[in-house]
Amino acid sequence: MVVTDGGSGLLAAVAQTWPDTKIQRCLVHVQRGVRRYLTSKPRTDAGKSLWALARGLTQVTSTEQAIKWLQQLSDWHGVYGHLTRQRTYRNQLESTGTVPERVRAGQRWWYTHDRLRSAYRLMAKLARNGHLFVYLTPELEPLKIASTTNQIEGGINAGLRDVLRRHRGMPAEHQRRAIEWWLTAHAIAAPEPTTLIRPEHHQPKPKPRPIDEPIGPALYDTGLSPEEGLWIRKGWAGRS
């Protein structure tokens, strides 16, 4: 079983490397996805009801509760499902000038409640694929597998972000080496540092020299200068 935030790259890697592995979508990321569409304070009854279902995802701790949640999602669709299929046509609105900005030029119709539709389809697709409650599978339940990626977010990713934050300004290659160092230092069975040295490290290849630039002021340039009156002044400079 793999707990994932839903990134397509990880899902593709799992499908290629471990094709028989079960996928558990992080329930916190599901909640965030729904909130991105509905906000945390929906105005319509349909949005409020769907957001309440999303917030209840992380409170499901048994198979019986999971079945009840899936039934509630089905009941929501029975009451509000027609809103997810409702369409608005351009020729109905062009005369009043109320075509939404998100609609592309030349688009003849769009879903009237597209954000509500997207929020519902997000959870419905995961439920249909069986990616919501894998952690409650009988053979996995005794292992107490987490239903979120909070452990890796707080235990590993937070440490990586802290390293990059404390050493701001490193080039991309240096950032990658810093992350490799942090992961190696925190590995369960960290190897001795001397074992990581390879022969090419003793005689590194020289880096290409930068292209020499002419010494002296530039005759034509794109930078700002005080003489042009375009210098960005801060503080009390130039004030009387």
RAKA-V515880 format. One line per field, one symbol per residue. phi: phi as a letter, one per 30 degrees, with the letter a starting at -180 (. if undefined). Layout:
phi=???
//
This chain:
phi=.bcbdjdddddddddddbdcddccdeddddeddddddcidbdccddddddddddddedcdbbdddddddddddddeddccedddcdcbcdddcedcicdedddddiddaaddcddddddddedddddddiccbddceedceddhddcbcedddddcddddddddddbdjddedddddddddddddcddcdddeddddcedddbdddddddddcddkdddbacdcbdddicddcbicdicc
//
